Amino acid sequence: MTTPAEPLDLSGPFRAALLNSTPISSLLGIYEGEPAVFTSRPVPAAAPYPQAIVSPPISIGNQDMLKSIIPVPRIDISFYGEQPDDYRTVEALGYLARKLFHRQKFSIDLSPDFSVIDIICNGPITAPVDDTNRVGRMVLLQLRLKDLSV
């Protein structure tokens, strides 16, 4: 028996968008036959670098109106690599993700539950790492969605 997906579980659509972007997926390591894009932490210990991690919503605000439900989730997409070999690749991945999503409301498909009003990106910024052997960059995304069930 499978658990139904939450309507604001955005990790799957963002993972699909990253995998379908050849400029991004071609720069990632390969894990179990696919580019290394993960939607939960911790990532598998055997996961190669460079890798991408799509966070669950960090927060969900709202801009509701009288007859419209407009959730405003914020998510982070992180890219990690090994120092010094992956430094430039991780930098490039951050900028490619920004280009893919910033003001590109059709870059993800959330139908039939939601339509995307807009996506605003900040970054890439430095992502936290555990040691000096890793490099990380994050793109912070804020979405405005229209609930289509209302």
Phi, psi and omega in degrees: 000131179262151177274132179296145180286144174288142181301331180258023171279097186269354187297320179298309178299323178288323176299314180299318180297319178294317180295326181278353177269102182303319178302327180276307186297331180289343180266352183270154172295166180253127179234121182049043173085002180228157174303145187284082175239120185243151181240013175210159177239148356285154176285158179304142182301329181275002183295132182278165173254156348294154181218159178239145177229124176261121182279158166290171179305129177286321175207160176225110175263195176205155174227046185299152175237184183303317184238017181225136173258121183232087176290149181233081178279154175235130177230162176240141171243122184248147175235135181230150177208180180262142176277147349270354190298323187261005186306305182294325179295316180296319175302312181298319180300319178299314180289326177294321178294320177300315180296322181295321189253331187295118181059026179245076187295342178266009181286342175228154180243117180247012181290151009267002186281320187220157165244150181269122175280310174197164176229128177241130181251144168239142179102188020284148176237169178294131177263150179293141176229158183275338183205177182281359179274355182239154174231143181216146175224146180234146170244126182262125184242136172239128182246150166243124184241150174252123178288117184274354180275352182270000000 
